[in-house]
């Protein structure tokens, strides 16, 4: 057997990013020089401000934070470079060693800087409010105000330093091990050894037998590493439990909600609204089963393209670029020009490669550089959506970095998904308007519905899995693979109802999902972002071009204020519990449109 890439060429084989803005390679002496330079700056910064934060004026605090931003920009350049090269080959010893070196360095640096936040939080509320009310604080006001929300959950300085130090050989080490396992994992298919991205792409093939074999191959390879993956899941859940308990967080997701600037009531309302509308998922898949004429729709049929010629199309890299860039340009020439730069200036890595991690992401980088996009492009229609999604992140990150600088640029996870999902909607809307064929429109609509399900319903079902996992780990101790499998199947079956039969083989598919490992509690942010975008897109359709500059201002605002205030400027009320229902009603309306088109395209199926 051979470790092979897809035989079909897409034109993305040489689409790799240019990281020369950072360093010339892992052996570049400037890496060590920059680490030493920033470490010296951190020592000087600590010597200047340690023990004095409570006595500083607003202007002096602003000056200290400007110096901090300059340090963190330099650190961010190191983080971006090392993180990006490691993602392209997680099996490289050289890349892994540099990543570990940087991880240890970051922990040491953060220990030096930690005092400033703790001294700020230790200030009496009245004294802190006096500083916050001073105009001299400028753009740093919201950052300092928002930081004080963590006051009840902070430990002493020595405890915080120890936590950072132990994280290097604790949580961070387990996360890296998971990433390396998944990057090295291969999936046997017809005598070839495929990467995760390649085998997952086969779940979208029109041939049912290909899909079944691909699903079974995924199960077989995951099963071979299930002991390690179960243990990693348990260790990290236990680590989070201990940290939450020590800090006094009420629930396993409380710290995530606080970081997301989303209170528990808003998140609970989101989860309840989505789970209470699971019937729309079953309605779609029952329609799909009927169109295919299957007695039973299985887990490997979920992403099957409809039996329409347009559904089976594959795309070259150039075609994908044209579709996505044109959609962004039609919405806003300013955003279209930004998207062009990602392509022309080599800010994207789309080529498939052994050892490259799966999935896709956008790396925000720092104000002195620019964002980067990471993809595994296989030419499937789903890759068009992914490209549009990640470029949405990219333009959002670019605009906020440019406008806000380091401290206020990085939005909470909930609104971080806003521009990415909006980008998907732009591409979909543009293609639907240009397509005269009802069958092709049905194919596109079905894909958009399934993308919406993946973003809203699947993510909330995974949130329910995480909720069950973390609570069970805290009350029952270490969980067996079978216990975790049971939680997975219960939460997934709740979403599909009787519309999709989940085979026993599917019970271990929780084990490859990186969000559970890298960022516990992350997944509900996708649903938050999708339903938010549906509301924003409705505003765009109602207001037309007048909405565009308002939307761009929202993106450029970054993390300079609370999400409800930023979005309130364009007429979105995140505090209204009915807000989530509006977005879900829009998805339900798409399913109703799908049913009407299906009757038009497949009249014989509905007699």
C-alpha positions in Angstrom: 0.0 0.0 0.0 1.1 3.5 -0.7 0.6 6.8 1.2 -1.0 8.7 -1.7 -2.8 11.9 -2.4 -5.9 12.1 -4.6 -5.1 11.2 -8.2 -7.4 13.9 -9.5 -5.6 17.2 -9.8 -7.4 20.3 -8.7 -4.9 23.0 -9.4 -4.3 23.5 -5.7 -1.3 21.3 -5.6 1.1 24.3 -5.5 -1.1 26.6 -3.5 1.0 27.1 -0.4 1.5 30.2 1.7 4.5 32.5 1.8 5.7 32.9 5.4 8.8 34.9 4.6 7.2 38.0 6.3 8.1 36.2 9.5 11.2 34.0 9.1 13.2 32.2 6.4 12.9 28.8 8.0 13.0 26.9 11.3 16.7 27.5 11.5 16.5 31.2 11.0 18.7 32.8 13.9 16.2 35.6 14.1 13.8 33.3 15.9 16.1 32.9 18.9 17.1 36.6 18.7 13.4 37.7 18.8 12.7 35.4 21.7 15.6 36.9 23.7 14.7 40.5 22.7 11.1 40.1 23.8 12.1 38.4 27.0 14.3 41.3 27.9 11.5 43.8 27.1 9.2 41.8 29.4 11.8 42.0 32.2 12.1 45.7 31.7 8.3 46.1 31.6 7.8 44.2 34.8 10.6 46.2 36.5 8.8 49.4 35.5 5.2 48.5 36.5 5.2 45.6 39.1 3.7 46.7 42.3 2.6 50.1 40.9 -0.6 49.3 38.8 -2.9 50.5 41.5 -1.1 53.9 41.7 -0.9 54.5 37.9 -3.0 57.1 36.2 -5.2 56.2 33.3 -2.6 57.8 30.9 0.2 55.7 32.5 -1.9 52.5 32.2 -2.5 53.3 28.6 1.2 53.7 28.1 1.9 50.4 29.8 -0.6 48.7 27.5 0.9 50.2 24.4 4.3 48.7 25.4 2.5 45.4 26.1 0.9 45.4 22.7 4.3 45.9 21.1 5.7 42.9 22.9 2.7 40.7 22.0 2.9 41.7 18.4 6.5 40.3 18.3 5.3 37.1 20.2 2.4 36.8 17.9 4.7 36.7 14.9 6.6 33.8 16.4 3.3 32.0 17.3 1.9 32.5 13.9 5.0 31.3 12.1 5.5 28.2 14.2 1.8 27.3 14.4 1.4 27.5 10.6 4.4 25.5 9.6 3.5 22.8 12.2 0.0 22.6 10.8 1.4 21.6 7.4 3.3 18.6 8.8 2.5 17.6 12.3 4.8 14.6 12.0 8.0 16.7 11.4 10.4 16.4 14.4 11.9 19.8 13.6 8.5 21.5 13.6 7.4 19.7 16.7 10.6 20.6 18.6 10.2 24.3 17.6 6.5 24.2 18.7 7.5 22.8 22.1 10.2 25.3 22.5 7.8 28.2 21.8 5.2 26.7 24.1 7.7 26.7 27.0 8.8 30.2 26.1 5.3 31.5 26.0 4.6 30.1 29.5 7.7 31.8 30.9 6.8 35.1 29.2 3.2 35.0 30.5 4.4 34.4 34.0 6.5 37.6 33.8 3.5 39.6 32.5 0.9 38.1 34.8 1.3 40.6 37.6 -0.3 43.4 35.6 -3.7 41.8 35.2 -3.7 40.5 38.8 -2.9 43.9 40.2 -5.6 45.5 38.1 -8.1 43.0 39.3 -7.1 43.5 42.9 -8.0 47.2 42.8 -11.1 48.3 44.6 -14.0 48.7 42.3 -14.3 52.4 43.0 -10.7 53.1 42.2 -10.9 51.0 39.1 -14.0 52.8 38.0 -12.2 56.2 38.3 -9.5 54.9 35.9 -12.2 53.6 33.5 -14.0 56.9 33.5 -10.8 58.8 32.5 -10.8 59.6 28.7 -7.0 59.3 28.8 -7.5 55.5 28.8 -8.6 55.7 25.2 -9.2 52.5 23.3 -8.1 50.3 26.3 -11.2 51.1 28.3 -13.3 48.2 27.2 -10.4 45.7 27.5 -9.8 46.7 31.1 -13.5 46.8 32.0 -14.1 43.3 30.4 -11.1 41.9 32.2 -12.6 42.7 35.6 -15.3 40.1 34.9 -12.7 37.5 35.7 -11.9 38.9 39.1 -13.8 36.2 41.1 -12.1 33.4 39.3 -8.4 34.4 39.5 -5.9 32.7 41.8 -2.9 34.2 43.5 0.1 35.1 41.3 2.2 32.1 42.4 -0.8 29.8 41.7 -1.4 31.3 38.3 2.3 31.0 37.5 2.4 27.4 38.5 -0.7 26.7 36.4 1.0 28.2 33.3 4.2 26.3 34.0 2.4 22.9 34.4 0.2 23.5 31.4 3.3 23.1 29.2 3.7 19.4 30.1 0.0 19.0 30.9 -2.9 20.2 28.8 -0.8 21.6 25.9 1.2 18.4 25.7 -2.0 16.3 25.4 -3.4 18.6 22.8 -0.3 18.3 20.7 -0.3 14.5 21.1 -3.9 14.4 19.8 -3.0 16.6 16.8 0.0 14.4 16.0 -2.0 11.2 16.2 -4.7 12.6 13.9 -2.1 14.1 11.5 -0.3 10.7 11.2 -3.4 8.6 10.9 -4.1 7.0 7.5 -7.2 5.4 6.2 -7.1 2.4 3.9 -9.2 2.7 0.8 -8.9 0.4 -2.2 -5.3 -0.3 -1.5 -4.3 3.3 -0.9 -3.5 5.1 2.4 -5.5 8.3 2.5 -5.3 11.3 4.8 -8.2 12.4 7.0 -9.2 15.2 4.5 -9.2 12.8 1.6 -11.3 10.1 3.3 -13.8 12.6 4.6 -14.2 13.9 1.1 -15.4 10.5 0.0 -18.4 10.8 2.2 -19.7 13.3 -0.3 -19.4 10.9 -3.3 -22.5 10.0 -5.3 -21.7 6.3 -5.2 -23.2 4.8 -2.1 -20.8 1.9 -1.9 -17.9 4.4 -1.9 -19.5 6.3 1.0 -20.0 3.1 3.0 -16.5 1.9 2.4 -15.1 5.3 3.4 -17.2 5.4 6.6 -16.0 1.9 7.5 -12.4 2.9 6.8 -12.7 5.9 9.1 -14.2 3.7 11.8 -11.4 1.1 11.4 -8.6 3.6 11.7 -10.1 5.4 14.7 -10.7 2.1 16.4 -7.0 1.3 16.1 -6.2 4.4 18.2 -9.2 4.4 20.4 -7.3 3.6 23.6 -5.2 6.7 23.3 -8.0 8.9 22.1 -10.3 7.8 25.0 -7.5 8.5 27.5 -6.7 11.9 26.1 -10.4 12.9 26.2 -10.6 11.7 29.9 -7.4 13.4 30.9 -8.4 16.8 29.4 -11.9 16.6 30.9 -10.4 15.9 34.3 -7.9 18.7 33.9 -10.7 21.1 33.0 -12.8 19.9 36.0 -9.9 20.5 38.4 -9.2 24.0 37.0 -12.9 25.0 37.1 -13.2 23.7 40.6 -10.1 25.6 41.8 -11.3 28.8 40.2 -14.9 28.5 41.3 -16.7 28.3 38.0 -20.3 27.1 38.4 -20.4 24.7 35.4 -18.1 23.2 32.9 -19.0 25.8 30.2 -19.1 28.9 32.5 -15.5 29.9 31.7 -16.2 29.5 27.9 -19.3 31.7 28.2 -17.4 34.3 30.1 -14.6 34.4 27.4 -17.3 34.6 24.7 -18.9 37.6 26.5 -22.1 35.6 26.3 -24.0 35.1 29.6 -25.3 31.7 30.6 -28.9 32.7 30.0 -28.2 33.7 26.3 -26.4 30.4 25.7 -29.1 28.3 27.4 -31.8 30.1 25.3 -29.8 29.2 22.1 -29.4 25.6 23.1 -33.0 25.2 24.0 -34.3 26.9 20.9 -32.2 24.6 18.6 -32.9 21.3 20.4 -36.6 22.1 20.5 -36.6 22.4 16.7 -34.8 19.1 15.9 -37.9 18.1 13.9 -36.7 20.2 11.0 -33.6 18.0 10.7 -35.7 14.8 10.4 -38.0 16.6 7.9 -35.1 17.2 5.6 -33.5 13.8 5.8 -36.9 12.1 5.3 -37.2 14.1 2.1 -33.7 13.0 1.0 -34.5 9.4 1.7 -37.6 9.7 -0.4 -35.7 11.3 -3.3 -33.1 8.5 -3.3 -35.7 5.8 -2.9 -33.8 4.2 0.0 -35.7 2.1 2.6 -33.2 3.4 5.2 -30.9 6.4 5.2 -27.7 5.5 7.0 -25.0 7.7 8.7 -22.8 7.4 5.6 -25.7 8.8 3.4 -25.9 12.2 5.3 -23.8 14.1 2.8 -24.7 12.2 -0.4 -25.3 14.6 -3.3 -28.7 14.4 -4.8 -29.1 12.3 -8.0 -28.7 15.4 -10.1 -25.9 15.9 -12.5 -25.0 19.3 -11.0 -24.6 17.6 -7.6 -21.7 15.5 -8.8 -19.6 18.3 -10.1 -16.0 18.9 -8.9 -14.2 22.2 -9.1 -10.7 23.3 -9.9 -8.9 25.7 -7.6 -9.3 28.5 -10.2 -13.0 27.9 -10.4 -13.4 27.9 -6.7 -11.5 31.2 -6.5 -13.6 32.8 -9.2 -16.9 31.8 -7.5 -15.8 33.0 -4.1 -14.0 36.2 -5.1 -16.9 37.3 -7.4 -19.4 36.8 -4.6 -17.4 38.9 -2.2 -16.8 41.6 -4.8 -20.5 41.8 -5.7 -21.3 42.4 -2.1 -18.5 44.9 -1.5 -15.6 45.9 -3.8 -13.6 46.6 -0.6 -14.0 43.0 0.7 -13.5 41.7 -2.9 -10.1 43.4 -3.0 -9.1 42.0 0.4 -10.0 38.5 -0.8 -7.9 39.0 -4.0 -4.9 39.7 -1.8 -5.3 36.4 0.0 -4.9 34.6 -3.4 -2.4 36.8 -5.1 -0.1 37.4 -2.2 0.0 33.7 -1.1 -1.8 34.0 2.2 -3.4 30.5 1.6 -2.3 26.9 2.0 -4.7 24.6 0.2 -2.4 21.8 -1.1 -2.9 18.3 0.2 0.1 16.8 1.9 1.1 13.8 4.1 1.2 14.9 7.7 -0.8 18.0 7.2 -3.5 18.4 9.8 -7.1 18.0 8.7 -9.8 20.6 8.4 -9.5 24.3 7.8 -8.9 27.4 9.8 -7.9 31.1 9.6 -5.0 32.4 11.6 -5.4 36.0 12.5 -1.7 36.7 13.0 -0.8 40.2 14.3 -1.2 43.9 13.3 2.3 44.0 11.8 1.6 41.0 9.5 -1.7 39.7 8.1 -4.1 36.7 8.4 -3.5 33.3 6.7 -6.0 30.7 5.5 -5.4 26.9 5.9 -7.4 24.5 3.7 -7.3 20.9 2.4 -8.8 21.4 -1.1 -10.1 18.3 -2.7 -12.3 19.9 -5.4 -15.6 19.0 -3.8 -18.5 21.5 -3.7 -18.2 21.6 0.0 -14.7 23.0 -0.4 -16.2 26.1 -2.1 -18.2 26.7 1.1 -15.1 26.1 3.2 -13.1 28.6 1.2 -15.8 31.2 1.5 -16.0 30.5 5.2 -12.3 30.8 6.0 -12.0 33.9 3.8 -14.8 35.5 5.9 -12.6 34.9 8.9 -9.7 36.3 7.0 -11.3 39.6 6.0 -12.8 40.0 9.5 -9.4 39.5 11.1 -7.7 41.8 8.7 -10.2 44.7 9.2 -10.2 44.3 13.0 -6.4 44.1 13.2 -6.0 47.2 11.0 -8.6 49.2 13.0 -8.1 48.0 16.6 -4.5 46.9 17.0 -3.5 43.9 19.1 -5.6 44.1 22.2 -9.0 44.8 20.8 -8.7 42.7 17.6 -9.5 39.2 18.6 -13.3 38.8 18.9 -15.1 36.2 21.1 -15.7 32.9 19.5 -19.4 33.6 19.1 -18.9 36.7 16.9 -15.7 35.3 15.4 -18.0 33.0 13.3 -20.1 35.9 12.0 -18.1 36.9 8.9 -17.2 33.4 8.0 -20.8 32.2 7.9 -21.9 35.5 6.2 -19.3 34.7 3.5 -20.9 31.3 2.9 -24.3 33.0 2.6 -23.0 35.5 0.1 -21.6 32.8 -2.2 -24.8 30.8 -1.9 -27.0 33.8 -2.6 -24.9 34.8 -5.6 -25.0 31.3 -7.1 -28.7 30.8 -6.5 -29.6 34.1 -8.3 -27.5 33.2 -11.3 -28.8 29.6 -11.7 -31.9 29.2 -13.9 -32.2 25.4 -13.6 -34.6 24.2 -10.9 -32.6 20.9 -10.4 -29.4 22.8 -9.9 -31.1 25.2 -7.5 -32.4 22.2 -5.6 -28.9 20.8 -5.4 -27.5 24.0 -4.1 -30.3 24.5 -1.6 -29.9 21.0 -0.3 -26.2 21.6 0.3 -26.9 24.9 2.0 -29.5 23.3 4.3 -27.0 20.6 5.2 -24.3 23.2 5.8 -26.8 25.0 8.1 -27.5 21.8 9.9 -23.8 21.2 10.3 -23.3 24.7 11.7 -26.4 24.9 13.9 -27.9 21.5 14.7 -24.8 19.3 14.6 -22.8 21.8 16.7 -25.6 22.0 19.3 -25.9 18.2 19.4 -22.1 18.1 19.9 -22.5 20.7 22.7 -25.0 18.3 24.3 -22.4 15.6 24.0 -19.8 17.7 25.6 -22.2 18.7 28.4 -22.9 15.0 29.1 -19.2 14.1 28.8 -17.9 16.8 31.2 -20.7 16.3 33.8 -20.3 12.5 33.7 -16.5 12.8 34.1 -17.0 15.0 37.1 -19.5 12.7 38.8 -18.4 9.3 37.7 -14.7 9.5 37.3 -12.8 8.2 34.3 -15.2 7.1 31.5 -14.8 4.0 29.4 -14.9 4.2 25.6 -18.3 2.5 25.8 -19.7 5.2 28.1 -18.4 8.0 25.8 -19.9 6.1 22.8 -23.2 6.0 24.5 -23.3 9.7 25.2 -22.3 10.4 21.6 -25.0 8.2 20.1 -27.7 9.5 22.5 -27.0 13.1 21.5 -26.7 12.4 17.8 -29.8 10.3 17.6 -31.8 13.0 19.4 -31.0 15.3 16.5 -31.8 12.9 13.7 -34.8 11.1 15.2 -35.8 8.2 13.0 -34.7 9.9 9.8 -31.2 8.6 9.8 -30.0 5.2 11.1 -26.8 5.6 13.0 -24.9 2.3 12.9 -22.9 1.0 15.8 -19.7 1.8 13.9 -20.6 5.5 14.1 -20.4 5.4 17.9 -16.7 6.2 18.0 -16.7 9.2 15.6 -16.5 11.6 18.5 -12.9 10.7 18.8 -11.6 12.6 15.8 -13.3 16.0 16.5 -10.5 18.5 17.4 -12.8 21.1 19.1 -13.4 18.9 22.0 -9.7 18.7 22.7 -8.4 22.1 21.6 -11.2 24.4 22.9 -13.8 22.7 25.1 -17.2 24.4 24.8 -16.3 26.0 21.5 -19.0 24.3 19.3 -22.1 26.3 20.3 -20.3 29.4 18.8 -20.9 28.0 15.3 -24.7 27.9 15.9 -24.5 31.4 17.5 -22.7 32.7 14.5 -25.0 31.0 11.9 -28.2 32.3 13.5 -26.7 35.7 13.9 -25.8 35.7 10.2 -29.3 34.7 9.1 -30.5 37.8 11.0 -27.8 40.0 9.4 -28.5 38.6 5.9 -32.2 39.4 6.3 -31.1 43.0 7.1 -28.9 43.1 4.1 -31.7 41.9 1.8 -34.0 44.6 3.3 -31.6 47.5 3.3 -29.5 46.6 0.2 -26.2 48.5 -0.3 -26.9 50.8 2.7 -26.2 47.8 4.9 -22.7 47.1 3.5 -20.8 49.9 5.2 -22.6 49.2 8.5 -21.6 45.5 8.3 -18.0 46.4 7.5 -18.0 48.7 10.6 -19.1 45.8 12.7 -16.2 43.6 11.4 -13.7 46.4 12.0 -15.0 46.9 15.5 -13.4 43.6 16.5 -13.4 43.2 20.3 -13.6 46.9 21.1 -17.0 46.5 22.9 -19.5 43.9 24.0 -21.1 42.0 21.1 -24.6 43.1 22.0 -23.5 46.7 21.7 -21.6 46.3 18.5 -24.4 44.4 16.8 -27.0 46.8 18.3 -25.7 49.4 16.0 -27.1 47.5 13.0 -30.4 46.6 14.6 -29.6 43.1 16.1 -30.8 42.5 19.7 -28.9 39.5 21.1 -30.6 39.9 24.5 -34.0 39.0 23.0 -34.7 35.3 23.6 -36.8 35.3 20.4 -33.8 36.2 18.4 -32.7 32.6 18.0 -36.2 31.5 16.8 -36.0 34.0 13.9 -32.9 32.3 12.6 -34.3 28.8 13.1 -37.5 29.9 11.2 -35.3 31.0 8.3 -33.7 27.4 8.2 -37.2 25.9 8.4 -38.3 28.1 5.4 -35.3 26.8 3.4 -36.5 23.2 4.1 -40.0 24.2 2.9 -38.5 25.7 -0.3 -36.5 22.5 -0.7 -39.7 20.4 -0.5 -41.4 22.6 -3.2 -38.4 22.3 -5.5 -38.2 18.5 -4.9 -41.8 18.1 -6.1 -40.9 20.1 -9.2 -37.7 18.2 -10.0 -38.8 14.7 -8.9 -42.6 14.7 -9.5 -42.6 10.9 -9.7 -41.4 10.6 -6.1 -44.4 12.5 -4.7 -47.4 10.9 -6.5 
